[in-house]
Amino acid sequence: MFDDRYTLAYKRYPYKKSADQDAAAPVRHPVVVMGGGPIGVATALDLGRQGIPTLVLDDHEGVGMGSRAICFAKRCLEIAGRYGCGKPMVDKGVVWNLGKVFHKDDQVFEFNLLPEEGHEYPAFINMQQPYYESFQLDRFEELQKDGAPIEIRGKNRVDSVEVHDDHVTLQIMTPDGPYTLEADWLIGCDGASSPLRTMLDLDFTGKVFQDSFLIADIKMKNDDFPTERWFWFEPTHGSGASTLLHKQPDDVWRVDFQIGWDVDRKEEMKEENIRRRLDAFLGEAVEYDMVWSSIYTFQCKRMDNFRHGRVFFAGDAAHQVSPFGARGANSGMQDVDNLGWKLGMVMRGEAPESLLDTYNMERIHGADENILNSTRSTDFITPKSEMSRILRDAVLDLSEKHEFARPLVNSGRLSVPCTYDGSPLNSADALDGPARSRPGSVCPDVPMGDGYLLSELGDTFTLLTIDADAPDEIEESGVKVTRLALSTKDDKTGALKERYLGDTESAVYLIRPDQHVAARRPNFDDNLIRAAIRRAIGKE
Amino acid sequence: MTDLVLTPNIESADDFYAELLAAHEGLSKDESDAFNARLVLVLANHVGDRDVLSDALKAASGKG
């Protein structure tokens, strides 16, 4: 009755019988989250920190095995930072800046990412997914101890749902048998093959790529392997059509072999066959232990709608991308970041329910951008036509000698947060400032004294003033907005001016709880800022 | 005269590359070859400068 679909890396929330299972009538919960993966648990962290009772149901009892999503980008870490678990991730993760590109065994060029200075979090870290999930669950337990009304139930499998106008009814299976729950709101974070999506018979459309990839995580026996990312296009050593190597914590290296569509999975997964590829690729002299391996195929798909009345979808359940560019878990975290404050405001009666439709709008915009970027990488790595291959090879040939061709080499573009251009929550840009902080953008970080700007923003609406006067607090439509007053006099690195002022002298930014810019102008204007607040909460 | 530019010079390079691939979509190999030939001639005319064109020919041949 309860078959595990995968092996656990860590058992974190063993099944315990809940009083709800013996209740005479179904117990109603304000929010139920389906799925205890990175996105489901992040949702509970976001809502729990707002004091909203949130129940996570997971059909397993902890964190699944396997490194899986190993690249966590800056925005994802900033969001985890807002939830209070970003720092341990950075301490554990591996940061690399040097990448090398090979074509048919020859190095074509190398690049240094040289990330921009003045951000609390690095451009990205490499880290096995179970660590990421564990740090979130540590934070989950910490919040619970501090009284946050959040709970996670292991071996609670949702078998069916019934969506009503003002609630959802869930049939749940446990080792002690079935029980029924009700939820005011249901959030499906139940992964790429989302059972919830299937139960509701909702569309999931897009492209399936006809290729498979073999992942091998190996532990090097000698530690002189460099912390670099190596990408091979068409290596001739017979290991795969393309091969990617990069480092994870604990001296573990991820090797990704592109092995084609018509493969005998069972045969390919045999250790001797994986070792044959690895030896061809690394050379016989390199000694290693195998840690984990898996074969995956992928698709670029999304749902038509991420909101269906009282039901939301987030993360892989809502959209799936190719792994090139690390836009899976990273974009799922941005879903949570976007949905959390909106649902909180609607549940507290501070904003109209229509605000929730902007979750759908803004995150579909994000999903489409991610699908576009990851599809382009895929098309470059695995050209679909003869001419596409000829052009790809021409780019690689030219890039060896000529710098101009290097930006065209696409083995995955770094995941960056999308800007919600055209969102109905934005007010028209009234500042002649830098494009990167225009309305809809996520606030760029800036060093401030001993800390950083982003740690001062978020959770609530903030009025950021730079060399501009404004009241310390404004209340509009029941929403409190507090001022954060900064001055270029304290801007030792010049980053504040560069990222928020440009050539202008002063600025007033209205910043959303998810640290995105809602409006900006050169000075404070009571009427206009109030209108911008109303607009940002869906009241205008 | 200006030198042949061999440093990155295309804004939103990924967008351009996607547009280039899209232009070839649905064409046979012969049609694609013909398309590329026309494209080379259109771009060469835009460049105009004979020395720059000679340098471009060298760069493409691998000798530049």
Boltz contact constraints between the chains, C-beta under 6 A:
constraints:
  - contact:
      token1: [A, 376]
      token2: [B, 14]
      max_distance: 6.0
  - contact:
      token1: [A, 376]
      token2: [B, 18]
      max_distance: 6.0
  - contact:
      token1: [A, 386]
      token2: [B, 29]
      max_distance: 6.0
  - contact:
      token1: [A, 387]
      token2: [B, 24]
      max_distance: 6.0
  - contact:
      token1: [A, 387]
      token2: [B, 32]
      max_distance: 6.0
  - contact:
      token1: [A, 388]
      token2: [B, 21]
      max_distance: 6.0
  - contact:
      token1: [A, 402]
      token2: [B, 6]
      max_distance: 6.0
  - contact:
      token1: [A, 403]
      token2: [B, 7]
      max_distance: 6.0
  - contact:
      token1: [A, 404]
      token2: [B, 6]
      max_distance: 6.0
  - contact:
      token1: [A, 404]
      token2: [B, 7]
      max_distance: 6.0
  - contact:
      token1: [A, 404]
      token2: [B, 8]
      max_distance: 6.0
  - contact:
      token1: [A, 407]
      token2: [B, 8]
      max_distance: 6.0
  - contact:
      token1: [A, 407]
      token2: [B, 13]
      max_distance: 6.0
  - contact:
      token1: [A, 408]
      token2: [B, 13]
      max_distance: 6.0
  - contact:
      token1: [A, 408]
      token2: [B, 17]
      max_distance: 6.0
